[in-house]
Amino acid sequence: MLSPLLGKLPNGGGFNGPVNGSEGSPRRDGRERPRWVMKHEEYYMLGGDLFVLIDDVLFKVHSYFFKREARNFFDDAPAGDAAPVPSGKDFAGRSEEKPIRILDVTVQEFEQFLWVFYNPRYSIYDAPIASWFSILKLAHRWDFPIVKSFALRELKRREREVPLVTRIRLYQDYEAPPEYLVPLYAELCARDLTPTEDEANELGFDRMYRVFKARELLRSPVDPSEEGPLSPLPEGVTEEGTYPTIEEVFGLPPYPHEDESPRQEETVDGSQASREKDEVPIIKTPEQKNRRDRTKKKVTK
């Protein structure tokens, strides 16, 4: 929810570029028009000392929560290396004129993230499953380890609300610990149903290749002399007998088997005659030779 207009920030209010990353409309004197921003109704807080601008919405929150835990919010320090805590009056975020501008996070996502710190119901954290994934996303990005663990626990408690492969993808993308991923991969590899095309597209080639490899290993004996597991065909099925399955799976036209295709044979006189396999070829006697034979017989008489 947003409050009435706060005011205008000329050229983004001291940012490296205009608000929202787009040029404001120029005035007659060639200078850029100021852009209007709005205070967030709930998270423009009394006593706040950290100003954050997302789109045209200004947040004013307490820097304590971000200084206490975040490693990558104020700068791009690698995860695991503690980022220097900002100090002084000139760093971005200390005033309305110099807020921290975040371009690739939505207002709603940041609201959901702040709710973790400002939840008025204390121990009751009841939110839609999609909100917890948004919280996990930002906690992972900015390296809030405690918030990330909290989000993972809530997602684990309600994970059946999300399809199996979607859970695997999100946990993998946000680097969840092995205790979250191993049981999910085990469920996918152990189930009777082969992964669907949509699941393969969602998980990606590399991960799905490993899933199929694990499924093969779990279901087939491994010959030490071979590079991988053995997957023999069922008894009585030949390689040629797999053609119909290959045609169906790969969308190929039917393979023309010899015993099903008529063969064109050329006769002695150059004409084409169709015959089935093992039929006796048809040979026509040349007509000119027959005429000479009849002429000889009349002379002899």
N, C-alpha and C positions, 0 to 999 in steps of 0.2 A: 504494500500500500504506500502511496506517495502523498507527500504534503504539497501545499501550494508552492509556486515557483520560488526558488531561493534567490536567484540573481543571475548575472551573466558573467562569463569568464572570457575575457578577450583572448583570442588565439589559444583557447584551451586553458586559460588561467595559468600560464607559465609552463605548460607541458612542452614536450618536444614535438609540437604539431597541434593541430586543432582537435577539439573534442571529438571522440568517436572515430578518429582517424580519417575524416573527410574534410575537404575544404569548405569553409563557410562562404556564403555568397558575398562577393566584394561590394563595397560601397563606391560612390562616385569618385571619392578621392583615392580609390585603389586599395584601401585598407580592408582587411577582412571584418565582416560583421561579427559581433559577439555571439556566443552560443549560450542558450539558456539551459540551466540544470535544475533538478528538483531534489529536495531533501527526501530521503526515505522516511516514511512516517514512523516506522517502528525502530529502525536501526540508525536514526540520527539521534544519538543518545546524549543525555545530560552527563557531563563529565568525560565524554569521549575525547581522546587526544590523537586518534588516528583517522585520517580522512581518505576514503577510497572512492574512486569514481568508476562506475561501470555504465556504459552507454551514456545516458544523460542523467543518471541517478547518483546522488552523493550520499555515501554512508559516513557516519561519524561514530566510531566504536572505540573500545579500549585497547590500546597497544599492548597491554600487559599479556593478554592471551597469546599474541603473536610473538612477542619477545621471549616469553617463557618456553615455548616449545618449537615454533617453526624454524626450520633451518634454511628453507629456500623461498621464503615469502619476500624478504627485503632485497635479496639479490639471488644470483644463480649459483651459489656455492654448491659443490657436489654433495649428494646425499652422504651423510656420515661425517662431513666436515662442518663443524659448528660455524654458522655465519656470524660475522661481527654484529653485535647489537647496535642499531643506529643511535646516535647521540647528537646533541646540538639542536639548533632551531632551523637549520636550512635544509635538512633532508626532506625528500618528497614524502608527503603524508602528514606533515605537521600543521598544515593550515588549509583553509578552504581554497586559497589561491594556488596551493601546490599539493593537491591530493595525489595519491598513488593511482595511476590509471591502469585498469586491467581490461585488455581488449578481447580476450578469447574466453571469458567466463560470462555467463548470463546473470542477470539480476536475480533470477529465481535460484540459481545454483548457489550464489553467494548468500542469499537469505537462508537457505537450508543449512549451509555450513555454519553460519553464525548462530543458528538455533541451538546447536550443540552447546554453546557457551551461555546462551541467554534463555534457555528453556525455563519458563516460569513454573513448571510443574516438578522441578527438581528430579526426583528419581524415576519419573514416568516419561519415557522417551518413546512415544508412539507416533510413528510416521509411516507413510507409504514406502513400499520396498524400493521404488525408484528414487526416493529422497536419500535413502541410505547409500545407494550406488553413487549419487552425486557427491555426498559427503566423503565417501571412500576415494572418489576421483580427486577431489581437491586436497584431501589429507595426504594422499600419495604424492601429488604434484608438489605441494609445498613442504612436504616432509614433516607432518605432524604425527609422530609415531603413536602417541596415546590416543588421539582421535581416530587414527587408522585402525588400531586394534579394537577400539570401541565399535566402529562401523562394521568390522569383520565379524565380531561376536553377534551383533544384531542380524546381520545377513545370514550367518550360520544358523541362527535360531529359526529363520523363516525361509530358508533356501528352497524349500519345495514349491514356493510360489514362482520360481523362475525356472525355465527349461534347463535341462542338464548341460547342454553344450554352451548355452549363454553364460551359465555360472562359470564354467571352465574358462571361457574366453575372458570374462571380466576379471576373474581372480588372477589369471595369467598376466593380463595387461597391467594390473595394479600390483603385481608382485606379491601376491598373498603367500604366506608361509606354506611349506609342504603339507602340513596337517590339514590344510583346506583343499589342496589340489589332488593329492594322491588318492583319497577315497573317490573323488569324482571321476578321475581317469580310470580307476579300477571298475567303477560301475559301468562306464561306457565300453570298456574292453570286455567285460564279463557278460554283458547282456546278450541275449539271443539275436535281437534285431540288429542287422548291419546298419552302420551310420547312413543317414539319408543324404541326398545331394545337398539339401539346404544346410544340414549340419556341417558337411564338408566345406561348403562355401564360407560359413561363419567361422569355423575354426582355422581355416587356412591350410595350404598345401603341406607345409612342414609338420604342423601338429597332427593333421589327419593321417599323414604317411606313418608317423610314429604310432598312432592308434591302430592302424591296420597291421603294422609290424608286430605290435604287442598281441593283437588278437590271433595272428598266425602262430606266434610262439606259444601262446596259451593252449592252442588247440592241436598242435602238430608236434610230432617227435623231432628232435634235433639230431642230425647226423654230425658227429665231430669232424668228419672229413669235408663237410659242406660249409659254405659261407653263411647259410641261413637255415631256417626251419624247412622241413620237408612237408609238402602238402600234396600227397598223392590223390589222383582222381579216384572216385568210387569204383569199385570192382565192376568190370564190364564196360566202362565208359572209355572210349578211345579219344585221341586228340581230334579226329574228324567229327566225333560225336558231340564235341563242344561247339561246333559251328553255329547251331541255332541260338545258343546262349550268347555267344559273341556278337552275333548279328543284332540281337535284341538290346543288349547293354550298350553297344557302341553305335546303334542306329545305322547299321550297314545294310545294304540290299542283300537278298538271299544269295548264297554262294551257288553257282551253277554246277551241280554234280554231274559226272559223266553219264550215269545211268538214267538221268532225268532229261538230258538235252538231246534232241534229234541232231544227227550229224549229216552234213551235206557232202555227198560224194559226187565226183565228176565221172560221167560215163565216157566210154571210148570216143563217142562223137562230139564231146565237148559240152553236152547238156548237163544240168544239175538234177540229181535225183536224191530225194530224202530217204534215208533208211535208218533203222534202228541198229544198235550195236549187235554184232554177230550175224546180221542178215547177209545173204548171198548177194553180191553186187549184180546189177542188171547191165548186161552188155548187149548193145544193139549191133546188128550186122550192117555194114555199109551198103547202101542201096545200089551204087554203081557196080559193085562186084556181083550182086545178084543178077543184074541185067546181062553181064557178060556170060555168066553161067548159063542163062536161059538161051542165049544166042548160040553157044557151042552145042547145046543139046539138039537144036533144030538142024544144024549143019550135019551132024553125025547121022541123023535119021536119013 
